[in-house]
Amino acid sequence: MLTTAHQIDFDYPAEFFQNAQILWNDAGVQECFHRSNEYQLVDCAKYFLDTISEISKPNYVPSDQVS
């Protein structure tokens, strides 16, 4: 995945989204997130991980609209 993720037409496999959802739902990961003021984390991480089930849909189209 690391060698192809930079390609413009690269699509992440369903396994990527499934694993991201599992990790995000993990209590330990949530505890770490709540301490994210102690380390560098991109501002959009929570939005991305909260909406991963939508983003992973084959017909997902990004927009500027915030839900």
C-alpha positions as CSV (number, residue, x, y, z in Angstrom):
1,M,0.0,0.0,0.0
2,L,2.8,2.4,0.8
3,T,4.3,2.1,-2.6
4,T,1.0,2.8,-4.4
5,A,-0.8,5.2,-2.1
6,H,0.8,8.3,-3.7
7,Q,-0.6,7.4,-7.2
8,I,-3.4,9.8,-8.4
9,D,-5.8,7.0,-9.3
10,F,-5.1,4.8,-6.2
11,D,-8.1,3.5,-4.3
12,Y,-7.7,2.2,-0.8
13,P,-8.9,-1.3,-0.4
14,A,-12.0,-2.0,1.7
15,E,-9.7,-3.6,4.3
16,F,-8.0,-0.2,4.9
17,F,-11.3,1.4,5.9
18,Q,-12.5,-1.6,8.0
19,N,-9.2,-1.6,9.9
20,A,-9.4,2.2,10.4
21,Q,-12.9,1.9,11.8
22,I,-11.9,-0.9,14.2
23,L,-8.9,1.1,15.4
24,W,-11.0,4.3,15.8
25,N,-13.6,2.4,17.9
26,D,-10.8,1.0,20.2
27,A,-11.0,2.5,23.7
28,G,-7.2,2.8,23.9
29,V,-7.1,4.8,20.6
30,Q,-9.9,7.0,21.9
31,E,-8.0,7.7,25.1
32,C,-4.9,8.6,23.0
33,F,-7.1,10.9,20.8
34,H,-8.4,12.7,23.9
35,R,-4.8,13.5,24.8
36,S,-4.0,14.7,21.3
37,N,-3.1,18.1,22.7
38,E,0.1,16.4,23.9
39,Y,1.3,15.5,20.4
40,Q,0.9,16.6,16.9
41,L,-2.2,15.4,15.1
42,V,-3.8,16.9,11.9
43,D,-6.9,18.9,12.6
44,C,-9.1,16.9,10.3
45,A,-8.3,13.5,11.9
46,K,-11.4,13.4,14.0
47,Y,-13.7,14.4,11.1
48,F,-12.0,11.8,8.8
49,L,-12.3,9.0,11.4
50,D,-15.8,9.9,12.5
51,T,-17.0,9.7,8.8
52,I,-14.9,6.8,7.6
53,S,-18.0,4.7,6.9
54,E,-19.3,7.4,4.5
55,I,-15.8,8.1,3.0
56,S,-15.3,4.4,2.3
57,K,-18.4,4.1,0.1
58,P,-17.6,3.5,-3.6
59,N,-19.8,6.4,-4.7
60,Y,-18.4,8.9,-2.1
61,V,-17.7,12.4,-3.6
62,P,-15.8,14.9,-1.4
63,S,-17.3,18.3,-0.9
64,D,-16.6,21.5,0.9
65,Q,-19.7,21.1,3.0
66,V,-19.2,20.3,6.7
67,S,-21.9,18.0,8.1
